[in-house]
């Protein structure tokens, strides 16, 4: 299984280096049988890369610029993230969409730029509470994914894509979807991929209040390849419990 830790802006670079250094052998054990991806703020990527150089733990960035190079003060290009040691990049996380007004078109552009720069994009999609209540979830997911498939169809070479379904109402709330609707959502996403980009190499992740307490809900979901974990990834023992439960 794939376990992606999203550290968000919760820890400073020295705090992240300390967390990983103190638990390095533990992380290494976890990635002997699983894929472990740590997503720190961009400032920590290079130092983390040095620390993890002889390990199977991979690094992801939390976002990237939608342009390749130029006069864009404050932006960080996908090429720079890759040069510093990132292998993956979160794209269109709901916090980026909702707090920084990132649209699905921008997210799609970032995903294709990331892919073109040898990063595997982890595109985050998910409906807000009001859309969930109105049963608009599948429509929202289609709207968020279609621009990504369009961009991926235009890429010159086949690139891998990770899709993380994270219902916005489940992020950081302790709430999780029930098993059956969640299974249907993943079936729907797989169907959409088959229709829009038949040969796509992709993985499906779930994110939103994943913890050692909630993990059992997700165990029997067909075709789920892994998890995107926020809060619970800040405590190594809690993160380990989640991984060890598989
Ligand atoms: P959470 O966050 O696990 O704290 O709910 C998940 C995410 O935002 O990626």
Boltz pocket constraint, residues with backbone or C-beta under 6 A from the ligand:
constraints:
  - pocket:
      binder: B
      contacts: [[A, 6], [A, 166], [A, 170], [A, 171], [A, 172], [A, 173], [A, 207], [A, 208], [A, 209], [A, 210], [A, 228], [A, 229], [A, 230], [A, 231], [A, 232]]
      max_distance: 6.0
